[in-house]
Amino acid sequence: MKRSEVNAIMGDAIKFLKKMGFYLPPFAYWSPDKWQTKGAEYQEIVDNMLGWDITDFGSGTFEETGLLLFTLRNGNLSKEQYTKTYAEKVLIVQAGQVTPLHFHWHKMEDIINRGGGNLLIELYNSTEDEELADTDVLVSMDGRNYLAPAGTVVSLAPGQSITLFPGTYHRFWGEKGKGTVLVGEVSQVNDDNTDNRFLEPLGRFPEIEENEPPLHLLVTDYGKYYCDG
């Protein structure tokens, strides 16, 4: 992805979040120069990958296959000083924009439609060799639990949520014609480097072509600008 594209996506996201009345922490808006003035007291942000995460999963077509996330809080399974057992993210999902089929080996998560359009989620169990199973899948939505056929697509309207268990393949997108979706994620500790199993091999974090300066830093930019990193 080009940095100019990332900056434009980030700028649109800030406008959308403001429209939806959702507020990010101050570090979301720090410039690269401001990051270079920050000391060791902000190491948690870097170590736990808090902040902006924009990916096209290597597709080259963000609006068709892509996702914007902002990690608000997170623990860290590999560092003893971070004792949080939970994580929280906000996601922005455009109508028709797909996040490909994947599951997590360890993380259980709740996906919540916080407003905007409808979020569609396709569900499968995984087999022992991590392929798609044809067995009924457990759907757990807002206190209702039931079994549904493999490949069922669940629709979440604003206010609705679903629990996704480890090993459950899921793919999601905004329903076409219904507008952009503001999505919340509340989960166990998140590790995007080790706990994502995509059905088809793809790139979780994009390589960035630096054709202009960053508006704000992505989580993968911290090593370049944070002096104590």
C-alpha positions as CSV (number, residue, x, y, z in Angstrom):
1,M,0.0,0.0,0.0
2,K,1.2,3.6,-0.7
3,R,1.5,5.9,2.3
4,S,-0.7,8.4,0.6
5,E,-3.5,5.7,0.5
6,V,-3.0,4.9,4.2
7,N,-3.1,8.6,5.1
8,A,-6.4,9.1,3.1
9,I,-8.0,6.0,4.7
10,M,-6.9,7.2,8.2
11,G,-8.3,10.7,7.5
12,D,-11.6,9.3,6.4
13,A,-11.7,7.1,9.5
14,I,-11.1,10.0,11.8
15,K,-14.1,11.8,10.2
16,F,-16.3,8.7,10.5
17,L,-15.4,8.2,14.1
18,K,-16.2,11.8,14.9
19,K,-19.6,11.4,13.1
20,M,-20.3,8.3,15.2
21,G,-19.3,10.0,18.5
22,F,-16.5,7.5,19.1
23,Y,-13.3,9.0,20.6
24,L,-9.8,7.7,20.4
25,P,-7.0,8.2,23.0
26,P,-4.6,11.2,22.5
27,F,-1.7,9.1,21.0
28,A,-3.9,8.3,18.0
29,Y,-3.3,11.8,16.7
30,W,0.4,12.2,17.5
31,S,2.6,13.2,14.5
32,P,5.8,11.2,13.7
33,D,7.8,14.2,15.1
34,K,5.9,14.0,18.4
35,W,6.5,10.3,18.7
36,Q,10.2,11.0,18.5
37,T,9.9,13.1,21.7
38,K,8.3,10.4,23.8
39,G,10.1,8.4,26.4
40,A,10.0,4.9,28.0
41,E,6.7,5.7,29.8
42,Y,5.0,5.0,26.5
43,Q,6.6,1.6,25.9
44,E,3.3,-0.3,26.5
45,I,1.8,1.3,23.4
46,V,4.7,-0.1,21.3
47,D,5.1,-3.5,23.0
48,N,1.3,-4.3,22.8
49,M,0.8,-2.8,19.3
50,L,-1.8,-0.3,20.4
51,G,-2.9,2.1,17.7
52,W,-3.7,2.3,14.0
53,D,-3.7,-0.9,11.9
54,I,-4.7,-0.6,8.2
55,T,-4.3,-3.6,5.9
56,D,-5.4,-4.8,2.5
57,F,-4.2,-8.3,3.3
58,G,-1.9,-8.1,0.3
59,S,-4.8,-7.8,-2.1
60,G,-3.9,-4.4,-3.5
61,T,-7.6,-3.5,-3.3
62,F,-8.4,-2.1,0.1
63,E,-12.0,-1.2,-0.5
64,E,-12.7,-4.8,-1.7
65,T,-10.5,-6.8,0.7
66,G,-9.2,-4.8,3.6
67,L,-9.8,-3.6,7.2
68,L,-9.1,-0.7,9.4
69,L,-8.5,-1.4,13.1
70,F,-7.5,0.7,16.1
71,T,-6.3,-1.3,19.2
72,L,-7.3,0.6,22.3
73,R,-6.0,-1.8,25.0
74,N,-4.2,-5.1,25.0
75,G,-2.2,-7.4,27.2
76,N,0.9,-9.3,26.2
77,L,1.4,-13.1,26.6
78,S,5.2,-12.9,26.2
79,K,6.0,-10.0,28.6
80,E,5.4,-10.4,32.3
81,Q,5.0,-6.7,33.1
82,Y,1.7,-6.6,31.1
83,T,-0.9,-8.4,33.1
84,K,-4.1,-7.5,31.2
85,T,-5.9,-10.6,30.1
86,Y,-8.1,-8.7,27.7
87,A,-8.0,-6.5,24.6
88,E,-10.3,-4.0,22.9
89,K,-10.4,-2.8,19.3
90,V,-12.5,-0.6,17.2
91,L,-12.9,-1.6,13.5
92,I,-14.3,0.3,10.5
93,V,-15.8,-2.0,7.9
94,Q,-17.1,-0.6,4.6
95,A,-20.0,-2.0,2.7
96,G,-18.8,-4.9,0.6
97,Q,-15.3,-4.8,2.1
98,V,-14.3,-8.3,3.1
99,T,-12.0,-9.6,5.8
100,P,-11.0,-13.1,4.6
101,L,-11.7,-16.4,6.3
102,H,-9.6,-16.9,9.4
103,F,-9.6,-18.2,12.9
104,H,-7.6,-17.7,16.1
105,W,-5.9,-20.6,17.9
106,H,-6.2,-19.0,21.4
107,K,-8.3,-15.8,21.3
108,M,-12.0,-15.8,22.1
109,E,-13.6,-12.5,20.9
110,D,-16.9,-10.7,20.9
111,I,-17.7,-8.8,17.7
112,I,-20.2,-5.9,18.3
113,N,-22.0,-3.8,15.8
114,R,-21.6,-0.3,17.4
115,G,-23.5,1.5,14.7
116,G,-23.9,2.3,11.0
117,G,-24.8,-0.5,8.6
118,N,-25.2,-4.2,9.1
119,L,-22.3,-6.5,9.6
120,L,-22.4,-9.9,7.9
121,I,-20.3,-12.8,9.3
122,E,-19.8,-16.2,7.6
123,L,-19.0,-19.1,10.0
124,Y,-17.4,-22.5,9.8
125,N,-15.8,-24.9,12.2
126,S,-12.2,-25.9,11.5
127,T,-11.0,-29.4,11.0
128,E,-8.0,-31.0,12.7
129,D,-5.8,-30.1,9.7
130,E,-7.2,-26.5,9.8
131,E,-9.4,-26.7,6.8
132,L,-13.2,-25.9,6.6
133,A,-15.4,-28.4,8.4
134,D,-18.9,-29.3,7.2
135,T,-20.3,-29.7,10.7
136,D,-22.9,-27.4,12.3
137,V,-21.3,-24.4,14.0
138,L,-22.3,-22.9,17.4
139,V,-23.7,-19.4,17.0
140,S,-23.7,-17.4,20.2
141,M,-25.4,-14.0,19.9
142,D,-26.4,-11.8,22.8
143,G,-27.2,-14.7,25.1
144,R,-28.9,-16.9,22.4
145,N,-26.9,-20.1,21.6
146,Y,-27.9,-22.4,18.7
147,L,-26.4,-24.6,16.0
148,A,-26.4,-23.6,12.4
149,P,-25.2,-25.2,9.2
150,A,-21.6,-24.7,8.0
151,G,-21.3,-21.5,6.0
152,T,-24.2,-19.8,7.7
153,V,-24.0,-16.0,7.3
154,V,-25.2,-14.1,10.4
155,S,-26.3,-10.5,10.2
156,L,-25.5,-8.2,13.0
157,A,-27.6,-5.0,13.2
158,P,-26.4,-2.1,15.3
159,G,-26.4,-3.1,18.9
160,Q,-26.1,-6.8,18.2
161,S,-23.0,-9.0,18.9
162,I,-21.6,-12.4,18.4
163,T,-19.0,-14.5,20.3
164,L,-16.4,-16.2,18.2
165,F,-14.6,-19.1,19.7
166,P,-11.0,-20.3,19.1
167,G,-11.0,-22.5,16.0
168,T,-14.1,-21.0,14.4
169,Y,-13.4,-19.7,10.9
170,H,-15.1,-16.4,10.2
171,R,-15.3,-13.9,7.3
172,F,-17.1,-10.6,7.6
173,W,-18.1,-7.6,5.5
174,G,-20.5,-4.7,5.6
175,E,-23.9,-5.4,3.9
176,K,-24.0,-3.6,0.6
177,G,-26.4,-0.7,0.5
178,K,-26.4,-0.3,4.3
179,G,-23.4,1.9,4.8
180,T,-20.1,1.7,6.7
181,V,-20.2,-0.2,10.0
182,L,-18.5,0.8,13.3
183,V,-17.5,-2.5,14.9
184,G,-16.2,-3.1,18.4
185,E,-14.1,-6.1,19.4
186,V,-13.7,-7.2,23.0
187,S,-11.5,-10.3,23.4
188,Q,-8.8,-12.1,25.3
189,V,-5.2,-10.9,24.7
190,N,-4.6,-10.2,21.0
191,D,-1.5,-11.2,19.1
192,D,-1.7,-10.6,15.4
193,N,1.8,-11.9,14.8
194,T,1.1,-15.5,16.1
195,D,-2.6,-16.1,16.6
196,N,-4.1,-15.7,13.1
197,R,-4.8,-18.7,10.8
198,F,-6.0,-17.5,7.4
199,L,-7.6,-20.2,5.2
200,E,-5.6,-18.9,2.2
201,P,-2.1,-17.6,2.7
202,L,-2.0,-13.8,2.7
203,G,-0.1,-10.8,4.2
204,R,-1.6,-9.6,7.6
205,F,0.5,-6.4,7.6
206,P,1.1,-4.6,4.3
207,E,4.4,-3.3,3.0
208,I,4.2,0.5,2.8
209,E,5.5,2.5,-0.2
210,E,6.7,5.8,1.4
211,N,5.5,8.3,-1.2
212,E,4.7,10.9,1.5
213,P,5.1,11.4,5.2
214,P,2.8,9.5,7.6
215,L,-0.2,11.4,8.9
216,H,-0.2,9.3,12.1
217,L,1.8,6.1,12.8
218,L,0.7,2.6,12.1
219,V,1.6,0.0,14.8
220,T,4.2,-1.3,12.3
221,D,5.8,2.2,12.2
222,Y,6.8,2.5,15.8
223,G,10.3,1.0,15.4
224,K,11.2,3.8,12.9
225,Y,10.0,6.8,15.0
226,Y,9.9,5.9,18.7
227,C,13.4,6.5,20.2
228,D,13.0,4.2,23.2
229,G,11.6,1.3,21.0
